[in-house]
Structure formats: C-alpha cells, structure tokens
Amino acid sequence: MPRWRSQSNGVAYIQYLPDEVEQVKQMSMLDFLKREYGFTFDNRGSAYICKEHDSLVVMPDQRSWFWNSQDTHGRNVIDWLENVEGHSFQSTLQKLIGTPEMPAQPEYYTKAPQTGDIRPAEIKKELVLPPKTPEQMKRTFAYLINERKLDAAVVSELVKNKLIYEEAKHHNCVFVGYDESGVPRFAESKITNSYLAAMKDENGRKKFHPQNIAGSDKAYSFNVPADKGRYPAGSNVLYIFEAPVDLMSHMTFALMTERKKAGSEGREPDMSCVRSVNRLSLSGKSDKALSSYLSRNSNITQLVFGLDNDDAGNSASEALIEKYKELGYICKRVKPRFGKDYNECLQIIKSKTEEVKNRKPQITQRPMNNEPVYYSSAGYGRR
C-alpha cells in the first residue's frame, strides 16, 4: 500500500512500492480507454483499432499503444496519462493506485492478458548450495582478509551469521542470500585462487568471474541488514553495491572510522557499527534485487547508490536514481575516494597505511656521546 513519508526538509510525499507500479503497468489499455473515455475497438488480428479515432491503435499485448494523429505513443497506461493527459508521474500513480487515505478500487481496471507474448514456461531449478568444506576456511579468510584487505572482524561477523562460507570442491567463497523465512534462495561463488583469478583471455579480459549458483533467485541477492535495535536511524537507509566484496569493504570503512574515533576518545570501539545501515549487493547492475528488497522492506525511505565509479556504474546509477526518485525514495550517489569501486579504494588505502608503518627509522650517524641520532626514512628530518 502507498504510504506517507517526509523528506529531510519536512515536505511530505507519497511513496509507492515497485511492485505496485509494476501491477499498474500490466493494466489493459482496452479496458482503461473504455472506462475512461468510452472508446471501443475492432480486433484486426495484428492490432486493436479504435472506432472513434482510427489512428489510435492498441497492440496485441493490450498494453502498448500509439496514436498517429497525436504523434505520441507509449508502453502502458502510465505513459498514456503522462503523454496524452499531461499528468506528472506522481499524480498518475495517485489516480491508478490511490493514496494512503483513499486507495483505488483494486478491480476497477483489469490486467492485460498475456496471450500476446506467450513464452514457454521457465523451468525453475531448486537452489542446492555447494557442500561446505569440513576443513577450516583458510582460503576464504586468506582471500578476503589478505588479498581483498577486508577487516577480519567483518568477515567473522558474516561467517558467524552464515552469510559466507567456503565450499568443499574448489574452496571458493560463497555469498548467500536468504528469504523471509531464513531459507537460502541465492548464492554467488567467488574464486579464491589468486593465480586463476588473475588469468586473462586474448582480449585482456578476466577469464573467471563470480558466478551465481544454479537455481539462485536474484530477488534475494546477498545483503546485510541493519541492527534496528542499536541503530534505528539507519534502519530506513539502504546502501547499494554491485558486488558482495564492495559491500563488505563499505562495512570495513565503517569499522575503521569507528576505531579511529574510539581511539581519540579513549574508549573501546563499538564493533556493532558495521550494522548501522542496511546494505545490498545487486550482483551486477540490474535492479531486480533492489525492487524485490524494497517490496519486502517497506520501512526503507532512503537509497544510497555505491555502484562502481566507471562509465557503466555511473550510467546505471543515474538511471536508477531517476527511477526510484519518481517512486518517492530519497536517493543519493556516493563514490569511492580512489579507484573504481569500494574494494579497490580499500586496497589502496590499506597499502598506503602499511607502507607508512613499514618505514623504520635508520641510524645514520653516531655522535661523540655514543647516543644514536635517528632520521626518518621519509626524509622529514630528526625525531
């Protein structure tokens, strides 16, 4: 159901869920035009021709349409109200879906039949998770902590909650997504062998990429929920990434910031800070996982897009921000300080930190009193 939300400046707006908008897009144009305008149509086989306006044509799927004399067309009822009637996207949804106080009649418009584009039924495979290694997860921990530079506390937290494990056959790292009942519905496998991971084909592209396990439903892609009890303010915020490792890198940055702050305040760091907001991996750039997540979590009001800082990631972010702003969500784009994604940024920062730590003072001369004088290897003078 639509719900009222408030922006940071206090302005109220109506938020619609993606599933509600999708249902509207499936409405029958024939039924809509008959109820709204009294238009009637002749079925010519290849299209429906309006009797009152013969240049108005509805396609066999009963959703897409074009009106030649008006030089306009559309894919659904929403496009009609925007292009022909001049409604805004929000006012269109209010008319077709309703408001929190007055929802639209659920059966006022009928759904378009699917006979226009019948396809063979997709055979859904059942997700069977690869067996977990009976040994210690040495390769997974080494890969995530030593190579990807993720914090050990972050990795341990997700392993403890069964969001990550190491499979037995190839010792790959598996990221798991669950449904509302705690049943695994998604799994993404990432190779931990550094040699194989670095291999490239004749075009210079990586030969091995993360793979979704057969039977995975991307609607339940890998995600880490916020600790709503400790961080109620962050429970309505969702950070979105392309890959699980970027998601975990963002968690690592949160812990690094907390440790630095705790050190300056002379206290122990709050390790639960890694759950201060919700985080979701799209396992790519499609918003199937995002749309489904929002439909299951109606408390989310703010979306923060942390997709890769490259041409593809920036273009996808712009499109998604435009789409979800129209649905009433507060949207923001964040980019890593260095590199193309958050993990590359983390690796750069960690390598610089380790480089500084490894700079040891050297004895360059010994004065008459035999007390050593130290000089910084960075060339900044005496200590």
Secondary structure, DSSP 8 states (H G I E B T S, - for coil): --EEEE-TTS-EEEE--HHHHHHHHTB-HHHHHHHHH---EEE-SS-EEESS-TTEEE-TTSS-EEEGGGTEEESSHHHHHHHTS---HHHHHHHHTB-SSSB--TTSS-B--SGGG--------------B-SS--HHHHIIIIIIS---HHHHHHHHHTTSEEEBTTT--EEEEEE-TTS-EEEEEEE---HHHHH-B-TTS-BS---EE-TT--GGG--EE---TTT-GGGTTEEEEESSHHHHHHHHHHHHHHHHHHHHHHTS---GGGGGSSEEEE-SSS-SHHHHHHHHH-TT--EEEE---SSHHHHHHHHHHHHHHHHTT-EEEE---SSSSSHHHHHHHHHHHHHHHHT---EEEE--TT---EEE-TTS--B-
